Amino acid sequence: MLLGSLLVLLLLGTAGTASAHAALESTDPADGSVLKSAPRSVTLTFSESVALLDDSFRVYDPDNRRVKTSAAHHAKDAGDTASVTLPTELGTGTFTVAWRVVSADSHPVSGAFTFSIGKPSATTTPINTAPTEDPLTGSLYDIARYFAYIAAALLIGTATFVTLCRPPDPSILNKPILMGWWTLLTATVALLILRAPYEAGTGLATAFDPSALPRTLTNRPGLALAARLLLLAATAVFLLRLRGRERPGRVALGTGAALAVGLALTWASAEHASAGIQVPVAMTSAVLHLLAMAVWLGGLTALLTVLYRSSSLDAAPVARFSRLAFVSVTVLVVTGVYQSWRGLGSWNALTGTSYGRILLVKLGAVVLLLAAAGWSRRWTGRLVGAEVPLHVPELVRTGADGTAPSEPEPDSEPDGTGGDGAPEPGDGSQDRYRRGLRRSVLCEVAVGVTVLVITTLLTTTLPGRAAADAQRTATPAGIPAASVTTVPFRVGNAGGKVQITLDPGRVGQNSVEAVVYGPDGGFATVPELRLSFTLAAQKIGPLDADVKDEGGYWGTNTLNLPIAGTWTMKVTVRTSDVDQVSVTRDVRISR
């Protein structure tokens, strides 16, 4: 057990983690962009395939009224996109898009962004880019997931302990097996009912909508839960047929193993392993990882039950479980290291992401597990080394000829040991070893359950690799997706303003769109518009933007601003053959 827990200390994986929630890679229109005309659609592109909801998109106009759109669909049948068609007449101002989809690993993701038509509004619709969900629905769903993992470990691990470790009285483990089966059944039904409101982020009442369950059964997580229910029904029939058999045959062993693998697949097919890189390898790794966890943690629970309830447990089942635990944690290490690499992506993600920090908490819990396992190893070694029953009933022992053994000579005092110095069964040493093993295994189980809870929490956390990908593709914090500057001007008695958009407004190549508005706020045409940029601190410029009349606006895609800093933008507007004006404004260009 000590060696097993030492290997677990190296474990950085989880029972179901390995790749990513879907991360938003781009939006069209871009977040914060200013367009000269209304777009025909809104399209989002993600890092992995996503499932769409009935209410995946909500578009609001500048007056906070919801815009009527088409149903959400995948753009060009690409599973990693989500798109919605907009009406032809949108007007001008800033529009807000709130979205929510379900990533391939079964977790809902959501967010919001804005774009403007013509010019940004003075005020925009307040948006919240944090994931939206009903707190009660989310909490109940997470609790059901915790119980499902624990129940799977209890069911699979206890059944494996009975089959491979062969305790002298396996009937005392019937209750834990039944408890695991019923708990997993109840948790799965709860997950199936809660799935629809969990995906939509709504309250519990929507779970009983007539369309909720059929809609759930059309996506991969719902189908996985339905398959789990069918496998549990098959498991119940299998366990009933095995009742009363002392040793299951090869066919029974194969059937039991197939059912266990099938149950593990219902997690792997709907969690992180089903999306991202190396999906076939990740699915195999996730199944093996979950089964190894169940055999180890469930087996510890079974051993603890036997230690407390059996009156005739000898050292053999303990030794068999010690070997089984070694194999289990070896599998945990191999699959866990792979899943950690797949989930984290880099060492920096270990401390720079929520996923990595939770992994560190799990590592601390495993250190406690190591201490408990060292305690168990000490008691196990004594029991196995003694090679005598852990408990001998208070019966008269007889010799080989059937007669009672002779009493010791008067001049010889019993010292409580046999001829080789081993403790006699009746001197209380075995009871002491038994009590010590009980306490140590109880500590192992308690800390093991804590590790399992942390593991379940990891399956709901965006892995480090995905967080890094999203950070690379997202606009840096505090930097707008585009720089928009409004420059008022006056020539004689006439005036107006020029709205200039630099995209992305950072060092390097930028596109420029300049829209001229008249005094009434409507679009205006001018015979000439010039833009130049100067960075006086570095003695750079003026750089001519060389904008061209594009029919309704002036623009270029070739403006190169080589250095970050506060540039002076000079805008020259000519309204007639002899009237023109130049206005300057400071523009911040970021790295």
Residue pairs with C-beta under 8 A, 6 or more apart in sequence:
1 322
1 325
1 373
1 376
1 377
1 380
1 444
2 370
2 373
2 374
2 376
2 377
3 326
3 329
3 377
4 296
4 322
4 325
4 326
4 328
4 329
4 373
5 329
5 366
5 369
5 370
5 372
5 373
5 374
5 444
6 370
6 373
7 329
7 330
7 332
7 333
8 329
8 332
8 333
8 366
8 369
8 370
9 363
9 366
9 367
9 369
9 370
10 333
10 336
10 337
11 329
11 332
11 333
11 336
11 337
11 366
12 336
12 337
12 339
12 340
12 344
12 359
12 363
13 285
13 289
13 332
13 335
13 336
13 337
13 338
13 339
13 340
13 343
14 289
14 336
14 339
14 343
14 362
14 455
14 458
14 459
15 149
15 267
15 286
15 289
15 290
15 293
15 452
15 455
15 456
15 459
16 267
16 268
16 271
16 272
16 273
16 286
16 289
16 290
16 455
16 459
17 271
17 272
17 273
17 339
17 343
17 455
17 458
17 459
17 463
18 272
18 273
18 276
18 282
18 285
18 286
18 338
18 339
18 342
18 343
18 463
19 48
19 105
19 272
19 273
19 275
19 276
19 277
19 282
19 342
19 343
19 463
19 465
19 466
20 47
20 48
20 103
20 105
20 272
20 275
20 276
20 343
20 462
20 463
20 465
20 466
20 469
21 103
21 105
21 107
21 109
21 462
21 463
21 466
22 46
22 47
22 48
22 49
22 50
22 80
22 101
22 103
22 104
22 105
22 109
22 275
22 466
23 46
23 47
23 48
23 109
23 462
23 466
23 467
23 469
23 470
23 473
24 44
24 45
24 46
24 47
24 109
24 111
24 470
24 473
24 474
25 45
25 46
25 47
25 469
25 470
25 473
26 44
26 45
26 473
27 42
27 43
27 44
27 45
27 97
27 113
28 39
28 41
28 42
28 43
28 44
28 45
29 35
29 39
29 42
29 115
30 115
30 481
30 482
30 503
31 113
31 114
31 115
31 475
31 481
32 113
32 114
32 115
32 475
32 480
32 481
32 482
33 115
33 116
33 481
33 482
33 501
33 503
34 115
34 116
34 117
34 118
34 119
34 120
34 482
34 484
34 499
34 501
34 513
35 115
35 116
35 117
35 118
36 117
36 118
36 513
36 515
36 552
36 553
37 117
38 86
38 88
38 89
38 90
38 91
38 117
39 86
39 115
40 85
40 86
40 88
41 75
41 83
41 84
41 85
41 86
42 57
42 59
42 69
42 83
42 84
42 86
42 97
43 75
43 81
43 82
43 83
44 81
44 82
44 83
44 99
44 101
45 80
45 81
46 80
46 81
46 82
46 101
46 103
47 80
47 466
47 469
47 470
48 80
48 103
48 104
48 105
48 275
48 276
49 79
49 80
49 103
49 104
49 275
50 79
50 80
50 81
50 82
50 101
50 102
50 103
50 104
50 109
51 101
51 102
51 103
51 104
51 219
51 220
52 72
52 73
52 74
52 82
52 101
52 102
53 72
53 100
53 101
53 102
53 199
53 200
54 71
54 72
54 200
54 215
55 100
55 200
56 72
56 82
56 84
56 99
56 100
56 101
57 69
57 72
57 82
57 84
57 97
57 98
57 99
58 66
58 97
58 98
58 99
59 66
59 67
59 69
59 84
59 86
59 95
59 96
59 97
59 98
60 66
60 67
60 95
60 96
60 97
60 98
60 125
61 67
61 90
61 91
61 93
61 95
62 91
62 92
62 93
62 94
62 95
62 121
62 123
62 124
62 125
64 125
67 86
67 87
67 90
67 95
68 87
69 84
69 85
69 86
69 87
70 84
70 85
71 84
72 82
72 83
72 84
73 82
73 83
73 84
74 81
74 82
74 83
75 81
75 82
75 83
82 99
82 101
90 117
91 117
92 116
92 117
92 118
92 119
93 116
93 117
93 118
93 119
93 120
93 121
94 114
94 115
94 116
94 120
94 121
94 124
94 125
95 114
95 115
95 116
95 117
96 112
96 113
96 114
96 124
96 125
96 127
97 112
97 113
97 114
97 115
98 110
98 111
98 112
98 127
99 110
99 111
99 112
100 108
100 109
100 110
100 132
100 200
100 201
101 108
101 109
101 110
102 108
102 109
102 199
102 219
102 221
103 109
103 275
104 220
104 274
104 275
105 270
105 271
105 272
105 273
105 274
105 275
105 276
106 220
106 221
106 270
106 271
107 460
108 131
108 133
108 198
108 199
108 200
108 201
109 131
110 131
110 132
110 201
111 129
111 131
112 127
112 128
112 129
113 127
113 129
114 124
114 125
114 127
116 484
118 515
119 486
119 499
119 515
119 517
120 484
131 201
132 201
133 198
133 201
134 197
134 201
134 202
134 203
134 204
136 203
136 204
137 194
137 197
137 198
137 201
137 202
137 203
137 204
138 198
140 190
140 194
140 204
141 191
141 194
141 195
141 198
142 456
142 460
144 187
144 190
144 191
144 194
145 187
145 191
145 456
145 459
145 460
146 453
146 456
147 183
147 184
147 186
147 187
148 184
148 187
148 188
148 191
149 452
149 455
149 456
150 183
150 449
150 452
151 179
151 180
151 181
151 183
151 184
151 187
152 180
152 184
152 263
152 264
152 267
152 290
152 294
153 180
153 293
153 294
153 297
153 298
153 301
153 452
154 176
154 177
154 179
154 180
154 183
154 298
154 301
155 177
155 180
155 181
155 184
155 235
155 294
155 298
156 180
156 260
156 263
156 291
156 294
156 295
156 298
157 294
157 295
157 296
157 297
157 298
157 299
157 300
157 301
157 302
158 173
158 176
158 177
158 180
158 298
158 299
158 301
158 302
158 305
159 177
159 239
159 256
159 260
160 260
160 294
160 295
160 298
160 299
160 324
161 167
161 173
161 298
161 299
161 302
161 303
161 321
161 324
162 170
162 173
162 177
162 302
163 248
163 253
163 256
164 320
164 324
165 299
165 302
165 303
165 317
165 320
165 321
165 324
166 247
166 316
166 317
166 320
167 173
167 302
167 306
167 310
167 313
167 317
168 310
168 312
168 313
168 314
168 317
169 306
169 310
169 312
172 305
172 306
172 309
172 310
173 302
173 305
173 306
176 301
176 302
176 305
177 239
180 298
181 232
181 235
181 236
181 239
184 228
184 232
185 229
185 232
188 225
188 228
188 229
188 232
189 229
191 225
192 213
192 216
192 222
192 225
192 226
192 229
193 207
193 213
194 204
194 207
195 216
195 221
195 222
195 225
196 206
196 207
196 209
196 212
196 213
196 215
196 216
197 203
197 204
197 205
197 206
197 207
197 212
199 216
200 206
206 212
216 222
216 225
217 223
217 226
220 269
220 270
220 274
221 270
224 266
224 267
224 269
224 270
225 266
225 270
227 262
227 265
227 266
228 263
228 266
231 259
231 262
231 263
231 266
232 263
234 259
235 259
235 263
238 252
238 255
238 256
238 259
242 248
242 252
245 252
248 256
260 291
260 294
261 287
261 291
264 286
264 287
264 290
264 291
264 294
265 283
265 287
267 286
267 290
268 274
268 283
268 286
268 287
268 290
269 283
271 286
271 459
272 282
272 286
272 343
272 459
272 463
273 279
273 282
273 283
273 285
273 286
273 339
274 282
274 283
276 282
276 342
276 465
276 466
277 342
278 342
281 338
282 339
282 342
285 335
285 338
285 339
286 335
286 339
288 331
288 335
289 331
289 332
289 335
289 336
289 339
291 331
292 328
292 329
292 331
292 332
292 335
293 328
293 332
293 452
293 455
295 324
295 328
296 325
296 328
296 329
296 332
296 448
297 445
297 448
297 449
297 452
299 321
299 324
299 325
299 328
300 325
300 441
300 444
300 445
300 448
301 445
303 317
303 318
303 321
303 441
304 438
304 441
304 442
304 445
306 313
306 317
307 313
307 434
307 437
307 438
307 441
308 438
311 391
311 393
312 389
312 391
312 393
313 389
313 390
313 391
313 434
314 388
314 389
314 390
315 383
315 384
315 386
315 387
315 388
315 389
315 390
318 380
318 383
318 384
318 437
319 380
319 384
322 380
322 384
340 359
342 463
342 465
343 355
343 463
343 464
343 465
344 350
344 353
344 355
344 356
344 359
344 463
344 464
344 465
345 463
345 464
345 465
345 468
346 464
346 465
346 468
348 468
349 355
349 356
349 464
349 465
349 467
349 468
350 356
350 357
350 359
350 360
350 464
351 357
351 360
352 464
353 462
353 463
353 464
353 467
353 468
354 461
354 462
354 467
355 458
355 461
355 462
355 463
355 464
355 467
356 464
358 454
358 457
358 458
358 461
359 458
361 454
362 451
362 454
362 455
362 458
365 447
365 450
365 451
365 454
366 451
368 447
369 444
369 447
369 448
369 451
372 440
372 443
372 444
372 447
373 440
373 444
375 436
375 439
375 440
375 443
376 437
376 440
376 441
376 444
378 436
378 440
379 433
379 436
379 437
379 440
380 437
382 433
383 390
383 430
383 433
383 434
383 437
386 422
386 423
386 429
386 430
386 433
388 422
388 423
388 425
388 430
389 425
389 430
390 430
390 433
390 434
391 430
391 431
391 434
392 425
392 426
392 430
396 404
397 405
398 404
398 405
399 405
408 414
414 424
416 423
416 424
416 427
416 429
417 423
417 424
417 427
418 424
423 429
423 430
462 470
475 481
475 504
476 590
479 505
479 506
479 590
480 505
481 503
481 504
481 505
482 501
482 502
482 503
482 504
482 505
483 501
483 502
483 503
483 504
483 505
483 587
483 588
483 589
484 499
484 500
484 501
484 502
485 499
485 500
485 502
485 569
485 585
485 587
486 497
486 498
486 499
486 500
487 497
487 498
487 499
487 500
487 569
487 571
487 583
487 585
488 495
488 496
488 497
488 583
489 495
489 496
489 497
489 498
489 571
489 573
489 581
489 583
490 581
491 573
491 575
491 579
491 580
491 581
492 579
494 519
494 575
495 519
496 516
496 517
496 518
496 519
496 524
496 573
497 516
497 517
498 514
498 515
498 516
498 517
498 529
498 571
498 573
499 514
499 515
499 517
500 512
500 513
500 514
500 531
500 569
500 571
501 512
501 513
501 514
502 510
502 511
502 512
502 559
502 587
502 589
503 510
503 511
503 513
504 510
505 587
505 588
505 589
505 590
506 564
506 589
506 590
506 591
507 561
507 562
507 563
507 564
507 589
507 590
507 591
508 560
508 561
508 562
509 557
509 558
509 559
509 560
510 559
510 560
510 561
511 555
511 556
511 557
511 559
512 531
512 545
512 547
512 554
512 555
512 556
512 557
512 559
513 553
513 554
513 555
514 529
514 531
514 547
514 553
514 554
514 555
514 571
515 523
515 552
515 553
515 554
516 523
516 524
516 525
516 526
516 529
516 553
516 554
516 573
517 523
517 524
518 524
523 552
526 573
526 574
526 575
527 574
527 575
527 576
527 577
528 572
528 573
528 574
528 580
529 547
529 549
529 554
529 571
529 572
529 573
529 574
530 544
530 545
530 547
530 570
530 571
530 572
531 544
531 545
531 547
531 554
531 569
531 570
531 571
531 572
532 541
532 542
532 543
532 544
532 545
532 569
532 570
532 572
533 541
533 542
533 543
533 545
533 559
533 561
533 567
533 568
533 569
533 570
533 587
534 540
534 541
534 542
534 543
534 567
534 568
534 570
535 541
535 563
535 565
535 566
535 567
535 568
536 568
537 565
537 566
538 563
538 565
540 562
540 563
541 567
541 568
542 570
543 559
543 560
543 561
545 556
545 559
546 556
546 558
546 559
547 554
547 555
547 556
548 554
548 555
548 556
561 567
561 589
563 589
564 589
564 590
564 591
565 588
565 589
566 586
566 587
566 588
566 589
567 586
567 587
567 588
567 589
568 584
568 585
568 586
568 587
569 584
569 585
569 586
569 587
570 582
570 583
570 584
571 582
571 583
571 584
571 585
572 580
572 581
572 582
573 580
573 581
573 582
573 583
574 580
575 581
